[in-house]
Amino acid sequence: MLSPAVASAAPFTPGNVVVVRVGDGTASLSNAATATFLLEYTPAGVLVQTIPLPTAAAGTNSILTNTGTSTSDAVLTRSVNGAYLVLTGYDAVVGTATLAATTSATNNRVIGRVAANGTVDTSTRLNDGFSGGNIRSAATVDGSSFYAIGSNSGVRYVPFANTGATATVALNTTAPTNNRAVGIYGGNLYVSSASGAFLGVSQVGTGLPTTASQTIISLPGFPTTASAPSQSPFAFYFADLSTTVAGVDVVYVADERTSVDGGIQKWSLVNGTWTLNGVITGATATANGAALRGVNGQTTGTTVSLIASGSSGLYVFSDNAGYNAAPSTTALPSPIATATANTAFRGVAFAPVVIASATLASQAMPGLTVAPNPATDRITVSLPKTGAATVALRDLTGRVVLVPAPLAADQQLRLPTSLAAGVYMLEVQQGSVSAVRRVQKN
């Protein structure tokens, strides 16, 4: 049974920008628990609404506050299916001192899920991760489970509405356990880090793992020693801009430094190695990167619409240079919004969108099953009722990898050997009813 939503705001407008703000403006920011808000802006910088996150528990839903001075916290992500915004925080009343130093048993770490209609849910809790440290970021495919990261505890797999008394899965216990942002792109799981030999973006296992002992590998080309270019990465956004490179092939990384290579870095995958194409910097050399920590994007053809957030404001810009080329925008424009006194901006994402109810497995064609899952070469699609059906397959970027075709009489769907291992969305259409199921190819 779903947990009751703790709050509801107005529905978001697709194409708008949402930024996390800590602080209500009445008191100086400190390391204590601070009220947290989501602010929705138009791309022109018009404030549409301010959504307060809960400062008091309601039923199974928790408080979600953040520290006022931990600039690495409250990274904002959008679910792969576009339906939710996700951020992290702490189950701690406003004013709780030295918040990040508290234990997660005393002050559970919390994952907040915000739907396109404005409903806020903070029922997902952890009491076994990020104790005595920061929880910073979480990512999800469809809101039914999450990957969470922070300053310790590695990457945790957390089901939606996980209770504080229920253990979560530690995907890794070896370096890097101190991470800054997490994201899901092209069917794989990635984190950014700035510790030890991990000074950029890394991949966690293969596909979307849910079990322990995963290996985290720095993407080839990102530095493994303290040398430029990427030394202080935070949020990132992957795009697929080349027709000749399989999967995602460009990544934009927010680097908080206000010196050389600080700003939004653009990297392309060239012959198996990630290569820095250039950096979108601040307007002046003294504020080169504008202390950017949040970034998100939307891709149309070879044009990437980008948004970024940092200590100096909220930015909207684009890059239409395409794959393996210096970004067409070289300097940040003026911010569309800035944080007011005694507040600070944190993570940023495009507004969530309403999706068909069939997107979630429980909401269409009850009884529809796919097996085996994971699969290697074929799956059986068992329909809940007799009748013709068509099936198609998309990757997690939305690209069609198997065009719609009639389901065979034996209800088997063959997976091409050329199809890369990973997670895909199986679309089933029977009459006027459509449904989507998540499948994994090994």
C-alpha positions in Angstrom: 0.0 0.0 0.0 1.3 3.4 -0.9 2.2 5.8 1.9 0.0 9.0 2.2 1.6 12.0 0.6 2.7 14.6 3.1 1.9 17.7 1.0 0.7 18.8 -2.4 1.4 21.9 -4.4 0.2 23.0 -7.8 1.1 20.8 -10.7 4.4 21.6 -12.4 4.6 23.1 -15.9 6.7 21.0 -18.3 9.8 22.9 -19.5 10.1 24.9 -16.3 13.1 24.8 -14.0 13.1 23.6 -10.4 15.8 24.4 -7.9 16.3 23.4 -4.3 16.6 26.3 -1.8 17.7 25.9 1.8 16.7 28.5 4.4 13.6 30.6 4.8 15.6 33.9 4.9 14.9 34.7 8.5 18.2 33.5 10.0 21.8 33.0 9.0 22.6 29.6 7.5 24.5 27.2 9.8 25.3 23.6 10.1 22.0 23.0 11.8 18.9 21.5 10.2 17.3 24.1 8.0 14.0 24.3 6.2 14.2 23.2 2.6 12.1 24.3 -0.4 11.6 23.6 -4.1 11.2 26.7 -6.3 9.7 26.5 -9.7 10.8 29.1 -12.3 10.0 29.7 -15.9 13.1 29.6 -18.2 12.8 33.4 -18.2 13.2 33.6 -14.4 9.6 34.1 -13.3 8.9 32.4 -10.0 5.9 30.2 -10.4 5.6 28.6 -6.9 7.5 27.8 -3.8 7.0 24.3 -2.3 8.0 23.8 1.3 9.2 20.4 2.2 7.9 19.0 5.5 9.3 20.3 8.8 6.9 18.0 10.8 6.1 14.3 10.4 2.7 13.3 9.0 1.8 9.6 9.3 4.5 7.5 7.7 6.0 10.6 6.0 9.1 12.2 7.5 10.6 15.6 8.0 13.0 16.5 5.3 15.5 19.2 6.2 19.1 19.9 5.1 22.1 21.7 6.6 22.4 25.3 5.8 26.1 25.2 5.1 26.8 21.7 3.5 27.0 22.9 -0.1 27.3 19.3 -1.4 23.9 18.3 -0.1 20.4 18.4 -1.8 21.4 17.5 -5.3 18.2 17.3 -7.3 17.5 14.6 -10.0 14.6 13.8 -12.2 13.4 10.2 -12.7 14.3 8.4 -15.9 10.7 8.3 -16.9 10.3 12.0 -16.1 7.5 11.6 -13.6 9.3 12.6 -10.4 11.9 14.9 -8.8 14.1 13.3 -6.2 16.2 14.8 -3.4 17.6 13.8 -0.1 17.6 15.2 3.4 17.4 14.4 7.1 14.6 13.5 9.5 15.5 16.2 11.9 13.5 19.2 13.2 14.7 22.6 12.2 17.5 23.7 14.5 19.0 20.3 15.1 22.7 21.1 15.6 25.6 19.7 13.6 23.1 17.8 11.5 25.5 15.8 9.3 27.3 14.5 12.4 24.2 12.9 13.8 23.7 9.2 13.5 21.2 7.8 10.9 19.6 5.8 13.7 18.7 8.9 15.6 18.0 11.1 12.6 17.1 8.8 9.6 18.3 9.9 6.2 15.3 10.6 4.0 14.6 10.4 0.2 11.9 12.8 -1.0 9.9 12.0 -4.1 7.9 14.8 -5.7 5.4 14.0 -8.5 4.4 16.1 -11.5 1.1 17.0 -9.9 2.9 18.5 -6.9 2.5 15.7 -4.4 5.4 15.4 -2.0 6.2 12.0 -0.4 9.0 11.6 2.2 8.2 8.1 3.4 11.5 6.6 2.3 14.0 6.4 5.1 17.4 4.9 5.9 18.8 4.2 9.3 21.8 2.2 8.2 23.5 4.5 5.7 25.4 7.8 5.9 25.5 7.8 9.7 27.7 10.6 11.0 27.9 12.0 7.4 26.0 13.6 4.6 23.4 12.1 2.4 23.6 14.0 -0.9 21.8 12.6 -3.8 19.4 9.9 -5.0 18.2 8.7 -8.4 15.4 6.5 -9.7 14.0 5.0 -12.9 10.3 5.3 -12.0 10.0 6.2 -8.3 9.6 2.6 -7.2 13.2 2.3 -5.8 16.2 4.6 -5.4 20.0 4.7 -5.5 21.4 7.0 -2.8 24.9 8.3 -2.1 26.7 10.5 0.4 29.9 11.2 2.2 30.2 7.6 3.4 28.5 4.3 3.0 29.0 4.0 -0.8 26.0 3.5 -3.0 22.8 2.2 -1.3 19.8 0.6 -3.0 16.6 1.6 -1.3 13.0 0.5 -2.1 10.3 3.2 -2.1 8.7 3.7 1.3 11.5 1.8 3.0 11.0 2.2 6.8 13.8 3.3 9.1 13.8 -0.2 10.7 14.5 -1.9 7.3 18.0 -2.5 6.1 19.1 -1.2 2.7 21.5 -2.8 0.3 25.1 -1.5 0.2 26.1 -2.0 -3.4 29.8 -1.3 -2.6 32.0 -1.1 0.4 35.3 -0.3 -1.4 36.3 3.0 -2.8 34.7 5.3 -3.6 32.4 5.3 -0.6 32.4 9.2 -0.5 30.4 10.3 -3.5 28.7 13.6 -4.6 26.0 12.9 -7.1 24.3 9.8 -8.6 22.4 9.4 -11.9 21.0 6.8 -14.3 21.7 7.2 -18.0 21.5 4.7 -20.9 20.6 1.9 -18.6 23.6 2.2 -16.3 24.3 3.7 -12.9 26.9 6.5 -12.4 28.3 8.5 -9.6 30.6 11.5 -9.3 33.4 11.6 -6.7 36.4 13.7 -5.7 38.4 11.5 -3.4 41.4 9.2 -3.9 41.7 8.0 -7.4 38.1 8.9 -8.3 38.1 12.5 -9.5 35.3 12.5 -12.0 32.4 10.3 -13.1 32.4 6.5 -12.5 30.1 3.6 -13.5 28.7 1.4 -10.8 28.6 -2.2 -11.9 26.7 -3.0 -15.1 23.1 -2.1 -15.7 21.1 -1.2 -12.6 22.5 -3.5 -9.8 20.5 -4.3 -6.7 23.0 -6.6 -4.9 26.2 -6.1 -3.0 29.9 -6.3 -4.1 29.6 -4.1 -7.1 32.7 -2.6 -8.6 32.9 1.1 -9.3 35.2 2.0 -12.2 36.2 5.6 -13.2 35.2 6.3 -16.8 38.3 6.1 -18.9 39.8 9.6 -19.6 38.7 11.1 -16.3 41.7 11.8 -14.0 42.8 9.4 -11.3 45.4 11.7 -9.8 45.2 15.3 -8.6 45.6 17.0 -12.0 43.3 19.0 -14.2 40.7 19.0 -15.6 38.1 17.3 -13.4 38.9 17.6 -9.7 35.7 18.8 -8.1 32.7 17.3 -9.9 29.1 17.3 -8.7 25.9 16.7 -10.8 26.2 15.5 -14.4 24.0 15.0 -17.4 24.6 12.4 -20.2 23.4 12.8 -23.8 23.4 10.6 -26.9 24.5 12.9 -29.7 26.4 10.7 -32.1 24.9 8.1 -34.4 28.2 6.2 -34.7 28.9 5.8 -31.0 26.7 3.2 -29.1 24.8 4.6 -26.1 25.4 7.9 -24.3 28.5 9.6 -25.7 28.5 13.1 -24.2 28.4 14.1 -20.5 28.2 17.6 -19.0 29.7 17.8 -15.5 29.2 20.6 -13.0 32.6 21.4 -11.4 32.4 23.7 -8.4 35.9 25.3 -8.8 36.0 29.0 -9.6 39.4 28.6 -11.2 40.6 26.8 -14.4 38.2 24.2 -15.7 35.5 25.2 -13.2 32.0 25.5 -14.6 30.1 23.1 -16.8 32.6 20.7 -18.4 31.7 18.9 -21.7 33.2 15.5 -22.3 32.8 13.2 -25.3 33.5 9.5 -25.7 36.1 9.2 -28.4 37.4 5.7 -29.3 36.6 4.4 -25.9 38.1 7.3 -23.9 36.3 10.4 -22.5 37.8 13.6 -23.8 37.3 17.1 -22.5 35.9 19.3 -25.3 35.7 22.5 -23.3 34.2 24.3 -20.3 31.2 26.7 -20.1 32.6 29.2 -17.5 31.4 32.2 -15.6 31.4 35.6 -17.0 34.7 36.7 -15.3 38.0 35.0 -14.6 37.6 35.7 -10.8 34.3 33.8 -10.8 35.2 31.3 -13.5 32.8 28.5 -12.6 30.4 30.5 -10.4 30.7 27.6 -7.9 28.4 25.4 -9.9 27.2 22.2 -8.4 23.9 21.4 -10.1 23.2 20.6 -13.7 20.5 19.0 -15.8 19.6 18.8 -19.4 17.1 17.9 -22.2 18.3 16.7 -25.6 16.5 17.4 -28.9 18.5 16.1 -31.9 22.0 17.5 -31.3 20.9 20.4 -29.2 21.2 20.1 -25.5 19.1 22.5 -23.3 21.0 22.9 -20.0 20.2 24.4 -16.6 22.7 24.9 -13.8 22.7 26.1 -10.2 25.4 27.3 -7.9 26.3 29.8 -5.2 25.8 32.7 -7.6 22.4 31.8 -9.1 20.3 29.8 -11.5 21.3 29.6 -15.2 19.6 28.5 -18.4 21.6 28.0 -21.6 22.2 25.5 -24.4 24.9 23.7 -26.5 24.2 23.0 -30.1 27.7 22.0 -31.1 27.0 18.3 -31.0 29.3 15.4 -30.4 33.0 15.8 -29.7 33.0 19.6 -30.3 33.7 22.6 -28.0 30.4 23.8 -26.5 28.7 26.5 -28.6 28.1 28.4 -25.3 31.5 29.3 -23.7 30.3 31.6 -20.9 27.3 31.5 -18.6 24.6 34.0 -19.3 23.3 36.2 -16.5 21.4 34.2 -13.9 17.6 34.0 -14.3 17.3 34.0 -10.5 19.6 34.4 -7.4 19.1 33.2 -3.8 18.0 35.9 -1.4 19.7 36.7 1.9 20.0 33.9 4.4 19.2 31.3 1.7 21.2 29.2 -0.8 20.5 27.3 -4.0 21.5 23.7 -4.3 20.4 21.1 -6.9 18.4 21.8 -10.1 16.3 19.8 -12.5 13.7 20.3 -15.2 10.2 20.0 -14.0 8.6 16.5 -13.9 5.9 15.7 -16.4 2.7 13.7 -16.2 3.1 10.3 -17.8 0.5 7.7 -18.8 -0.6 5.6 -15.9 0.6 2.6 -17.8 4.2 3.6 -17.2 4.2 2.0 -13.7 4.0 -1.8 -13.7 1.1 -1.9 -11.3 -1.1 0.4 -13.2 -2.0 -1.4 -16.4 -2.7 -4.9 -17.6 -2.7 -6.6 -14.2 -1.4 -10.1 -14.7 1.0 -9.2 -17.6 4.3 -10.9 -16.9 7.6 -11.2 -18.6 10.0 -14.1 -18.0 12.8 -14.7 -17.5 13.9 -11.4 -16.3 16.8 -10.8 -16.6 17.1 -12.6 -19.9 19.9 -13.4 -22.4 18.2 -14.0 -25.8 14.4 -14.2 -25.4 11.6 -13.4 -23.1 8.1 -14.8 -22.9 5.4 -12.1 -22.7 2.4 -13.6 -20.9 -0.8 -11.6 -21.6 -3.5 -11.4 -19.0 -6.2 -12.1 -21.7 -6.3 -13.6 -25.2 -5.9 -11.5 -28.2 -3.4 -9.9 -30.6 -0.8 -7.6 -29.1 2.2 -5.6 -30.3 5.4 -5.2 -28.5 8.3 -2.7 -28.7 11.4 -2.0 -26.7 13.0 1.3 -25.7 16.2 2.1 -23.9 16.2 4.3 -20.8 16.8 7.4 -22.9 13.5 6.8 -24.7 15.1 5.7 -28.0 13.3 2.8 -29.8 15.6 -0.2 -30.1 13.0 -2.7 -31.3 10.2 -1.2 -33.4 6.6 -2.1 -32.7 5.8 -5.6 -34.1 3.1 -8.2 -33.5 3.7 -10.5 -30.6 4.4 -14.0 -31.9 1.9 -16.8 -31.3 4.2 -18.4 -28.8 4.3 -15.1 -27.0 8.1 -15.0 -27.2 10.2 -12.0 -28.0 13.7 -12.6 -29.3 16.3 -10.1 -28.1 18.9 -9.4 -30.9 22.5 -10.5 -30.1 23.5 -7.0 -31.1 21.4 -5.5 -28.3 23.7 -4.3 -25.5 23.3 -5.6 -22.0 21.3 -3.3 -19.8 17.8 -2.2 -18.7 15.0 -1.6 -21.3 11.3 -0.6 -21.2 9.1 -3.2 -22.9 5.9 -1.6 -24.3 2.9 -3.8 -24.8 -0.2 -2.7 -26.7 -3.4 -4.8 -26.7 -6.4 -3.2 -28.1 -6.8 0.3 -26.5 -4.7 -0.7 -23.4 -0.9 -0.1 -23.3 1.5 -1.1 -20.5 5.2 -0.9 -19.8 7.4 -3.4 -18.0 11.1 -3.0 -17.2 13.3 -5.8 -18.5 17.0 -6.4 -18.2 19.2 -8.1 -20.8 22.3 -9.8 -19.5 
